[in-house]
Amino acid sequence: MDRYTLLRELADSWVLLSLVLFFVGSCVFALRPGTRALHRDAAESIFRNETRPVETGEKEAE
């Protein structure tokens, strides 16, 4: 058996299986129960400490 055939069989079976398991595990980790507050905090973090928008012509570091 040459190298190409061996690597192709490996990629068709075990590597594909491991990548599918990694993808499913990543989805389960991201969507696990109890992380809604963490996701909401991350989504709203760009709006933190902002009392009003910067007007045009106004310096931001005043």
N, C-alpha and C positions, 0 to 999 in steps of 0.2 A: 504494500500500500504506500503510495507516494504521499508527500507532505500536503499537497493541495487537497487530496481526498480526505485525509485525516482532519485537517483544519475545517473543511467544509462540513463534515459530519459533526464535529464538535460544535461549530457555530449553529448548525441546524437543530441541535438537540439541547445540550446543556447550557450554552450561553444564552440561547433564546429563553429557556426556562428561567434562568437566573435573572435576566432583565425583566421578564414579566413579573416575577415575584418581587423584584425591587420596586417596580412601578406600582403594583398593588399595595405594597407596604408603605410607600410614600403617600399614596392617596389615603390609606387608613390612618396614617400618622397625622396628616393635615386635617382630616375631617373627624378626628376622634371626639367623643363627647367631652364637654367641659372646656373647649377652647374658643368658644364664641366670644368671650370677653377679650381674649388675647388678640383674635383677629380684628375685632372692632377697635381695640386700642391701636393696633398697627395701622389700620386704615385711616383713623382720625388723627394720627400723630402729626401730620403736616399742618393741621389747623390749630395746634396747641400754641398757646401764648400769643395769640393774635387777637387784638381787641378791635381793630378796624383795618380795612385795607389801605394800602399806601396810595395816596393820591398822586396823580401825574405831576411831575415837576418837583415833588417833595423828596428830600433825601431820606433814605431809609435809616441811616445811622445817626440821626440827630438826637 
